[in-house]
C-alpha cells in the first residue's frame, strides 16, 4: 500500500465514524436528495431502471452493459495503464447512492495507448460490482476518467478485508451524515493511494453501472485488490447495505487480460 497523503489529523481510529453511527437518527436521504432510483426497491430498483425515464432506456435494452462476471479472458499484451495522479483538496459527497470524492481539475490523468483521460472522481460500491470467477469482493472503487472526445475510462479497484486503510478512513470520517457535500481545503487526497502495486488488469467495453447506463465506457478492472478493515467496510454498509448493480450478460463480448 502506498503512503497516504491525508494529513495526520485524519489518521483516525478504526471505530465506525460519526456519519455511520448517526445514520439511524439522520433525516432520511430520500428527503434530502432527489433520489428517483435505487438498487432494490420494487418500483425504482435496478431491474426497473430502464422504465423510469426515456434517458435510462439503455439500462434495459443495452447490449454492452456493466458490470460483468470475469471468469474467462484472452491473455496477451495490453497497453500499460500510465497514471499521473496528484493530491487535491478533499471534496466528499454523500449523494444518496454512494460516497463519492470529486477531484476537480488538477487530480491528474490516465494514459492508455497514447490516449489521455482526465481523472474526475472516485466512488464506492458494496459488494464489488464486478465478479471474479462468480464471486464478488466486499467492495469496489471506481476511478472515473474522461478524454477530450468524451470517451469515459473507468479503473475498477477491488477491495478485500484486511489492513486498516488510512485513505478510506479520511474519506469516511468526512462524508456528510445525511446527504450533501463537504470541501476541506486543508486536507489532500490522491487517487494514487487507492491503487495496488500492480496495475495488471482486465479490459472490456461496457457501460456506466448507474442510470443512464450509457455505453462506450472503457473498463479496466485491476487484478490485484487493495485492503480495508472490517470496521471500515461495516461503516459503509451501515449507510449503504448494497449499492451494486447486478451482473449483466456478456452478449458475446471479449474480455482481455495481461
VENMOTA-V241840 format. One record per residue. N is the residue number from 1. RES is the residue in one letter. SS is DSSP state (2 for helix, 1 for strand, 0 for the rest). PHI is phi in whole degrees, 0 to 359 (* if undefined). D_FIRST is the distance of its C-alpha to the first C-alpha in Angstrom with 1 decimal. Layout:
<<N	RES	SS	PHI	D_FIRST> <N	RES	SS	PHI	D_FIRST>>
This chain:
<<1	X	0	*	0.0> <2	X	0	287	3.8> <3	X	0	292	6.5> <4	X	0	288	8.6> <5	X	0	255	12.1> <6	X	0	292	13.9> <7	X	0	294	16.7> <8	X	2	300	16.9> <9	X	2	298	19.6> <10	X	2	258	17.3> <11	X	0	275	15.0> <12	X	0	269	17.3> <13	X	0	291	18.1> <14	X	0	278	17.3> <15	X	0	299	20.8> <16	X	0	297	21.7> <17	X	0	290	22.2> <18	X	2	301	25.7> <19	X	2	295	25.6> <20	X	2	277	25.2> <21	X	2	298	27.6> <22	X	0	272	30.2> <23	X	2	301	30.1> <24	X	2	291	33.2> <25	X	2	252	35.1> <26	X	0	279	34.1> <27	X	0	298	36.3> <28	X	0	306	35.6> <29	X	2	302	33.4> <30	X	2	300	36.3> <31	X	2	273	38.4> <32	X	2	262	36.0> <33	X	0	240	34.9> <34	X	0	281	36.7> <35	X	0	243	35.2> <36	X	0	257	37.5> <37	X	0	217	35.2> <38	X	0	213	32.9> <39	X	0	259	31.4> <40	X	0	232	33.9> <41	X	0	297	37.1> <42	X	0	295	40.3> <43	X	0	258	41.4> <44	X	0	234	38.3> <45	X	0	286	35.6> <46	X	2	303	33.9> <47	X	2	289	37.0> <48	X	2	247	39.1> <49	X	2	305	37.0> <50	X	2	294	39.2> <51	X	2	259	42.3> <52	X	2	285	41.3> <53	X	0	198	42.2> <54	X	2	301	43.1> <55	X	2	294	39.9> <56	X	2	262	37.9> <57	X	0	302	40.1> <58	X	2	299	37.4> <59	X	2	300	35.6> <60	X	2	256	38.7> <61	X	2	253	40.1> <62	X	0	297	37.1> <63	X	0	255	36.6> <64	X	0	236	33.1> <65	X	0	267	31.3> <66	X	0	235	27.7> <67	X	0	272	25.8> <68	X	0	227	26.6> <69	X	1	268	26.1> <70	X	1	261	24.6> <71	X	0	239	26.4> <72	X	0	212	27.8> <73	X	0	201	27.1> <74	X	1	271	28.4> <75	X	1	268	26.1> <76	X	0	180	26.6> <77	X	0	286	25.5> <78	X	0	235	23.8> <79	X	0	297	23.2> <80	X	0	296	19.7> <81	X	1	273	17.8> <82	X	1	260	17.8> <83	X	1	258	15.9> <84	X	1	223	16.9> <85	X	1	263	15.5> <86	X	0	237	16.6> <87	X	0	285	16.3> <88	X	1	223	19.2> <89	X	1	302	20.9> <90	X	1	284	19.8> <91	X	1	237	22.4> <92	X	1	250	21.9> <93	X	1	232	24.5> <94	X	1	255	25.7> <95	X	0	262	28.0> <96	X	0	90	29.3> <97	X	0	244	27.3> <98	X	0	193	23.7> <99	X	1	262	21.5> <100	X	1	232	21.0> <101	X	1	248	19.6> <102	X	1	278	22.0> <103	X	0	251	20.7> <104	X	0	72	24.0> <105	X	0	267	25.3> <106	X	0	237	22.9> <107	X	0	277	19.4> <108	X	1	114	19.5> <109	X	1	221	20.2> <110	X	1	245	19.5> <111	X	1	242	21.8> <112	X	1	229	22.9> <113	X	0	53	25.9> <114	X	0	84	27.1> <115	X	1	256	27.0> <116	X	1	263	25.2> <117	X	1	235	24.0> <118	X	1	278	23.4> <119	X	1	286	20.5> <120	X	1	255	22.3> <121	X	1	197	20.3> <122	X	1	227	17.7> <123	X	1	217	18.9> <124	X	1	228	18.2> <125	X	1	229	20.3> <126	X	0	226	20.8> <127	X	0	293	21.2> <128	X	0	300	19.6> <129	X	0	283	22.3> <130	X	0	275	21.8> <131	X	1	257	22.6> <132	X	1	242	21.7> <133	X	0	54	24.8> <134	X	0	87	26.4> <135	X	1	230	23.8> <136	X	1	273	21.4> <137	X	0	271	17.9> <138	X	0	297	17.9> <139	X	1	205	16.6> <140	X	1	217	16.0> <141	X	1	259	15.1> <142	X	1	245	17.5> <143	X	1	262	17.0> <144	X	1	261	20.7> <145	X	1	232	22.2> <146	X	1	220	25.9> <147	X	0	273	27.9> <148	X	0	298	31.1> <149	X	0	276	33.1> <150	X	0	93	31.7> <151	X	0	295	29.6> <152	X	1	261	26.5> <153	X	1	231	23.3> <154	X	1	243	20.6> <155	X	1	258	17.1> <156	X	1	264	16.4> <157	X	1	247	12.9> <158	X	1	286	13.6> <159	X	1	227	12.2> <160	X	1	242	12.9> <161	X	1	284	13.7> <162	X	0	186	11.7> <163	X	0	287	9.7> <164	X	0	302	10.7> <165	X	0	249	8.8> <166	X	2	294	10.2> <167	X	2	293	10.3> <168	X	2	300	12.2> <169	X	2	302	14.2> <170	X	2	296	15.4> <171	X	2	292	16.6> <172	X	2	300	18.3> <173	X	2	298	20.0> <174	X	2	253	21.6> <175	X	0	291	22.6> <176	X	0	301	26.5> <177	X	0	295	28.1> <178	X	0	231	30.7> <179	X	0	95	29.9> <180	X	1	108	29.9> <181	X	1	217	27.5> <182	X	1	218	26.2> <183	X	1	248	25.4> <184	X	1	237	23.9> <185	X	1	294	24.6> <186	X	1	270	23.2> <187	X	1	241	19.7> <188	X	1	244	17.4> <189	X	1	215	14.5> <190	X	0	234	13.0> <191	X	2	297	12.3> <192	X	2	302	9.9> <193	X	2	277	7.3> <194	X	2	249	8.2> <195	X	0	249	7.7> <196	X	0	286	6.4> <197	X	0	296	7.0> <198	X	0	268	10.6> <199	X	0	252	12.8> <200	X	0	299	15.6> <201	X	1	207	17.5> <202	X	1	258	20.7> <203	X	1	237	23.2> <204	X	1	202	26.2> <205	X	1	268	28.5> <206	X	1	212	28.5> <207	X	1	216	29.0> <208	X	0	296	27.7> <209	X	0	263	27.1> <210	X	0	230	29.0> <211	X	0	306	32.6> <212	X	0	269	34.0> <213	X	0	60	32.1> <214	X	0	301	32.8> <215	X	1	267	32.3> <216	X	1	90	31.3> <217	X	1	274	27.6> <218	X	1	270	25.5> <219	X	1	261	22.7> <220	X	1	228	19.6> <221	X	1	264	17.8> <222	X	1	292	14.5> <223	X	0	286	14.9> <224	X	0	268	11.5> <225	X	0	275	10.3> <226	X	1	253	7.4> <227	X	1	243	8.4> <228	X	1	219	10.7> <229	X	0	280	13.4> <230	X	2	298	17.0> <231	X	2	297	18.3> <232	X	2	291	16.3> <233	X	2	296	17.5> <234	X	2	299	20.9> <235	X	2	300	21.1> <236	X	2	295	20.7> <237	X	2	290	23.1> <238	X	2	297	25.6> <239	X	2	264	26.3> <240	X	0	236	25.5> <241	X	0	303	26.3> <242	X	0	215	26.2> <243	X	0	223	25.5> <244	X	0	236	25.1> <245	X	0	288	27.9> <246	X	0	298	29.4> <247	X	0	300	28.9> <248	X	0	252	31.2> <249	X	0	293	33.4> <250	X	0	290	32.4> <251	X	0	54	36.0> <252	X	0	83	36.0> <253	X	0	291	32.8> <254	X	0	256	30.9> <255	X	0	259	27.2> <256	X	1	242	25.7> <257	X	1	215	22.6> <258	X	0	251	21.4>>
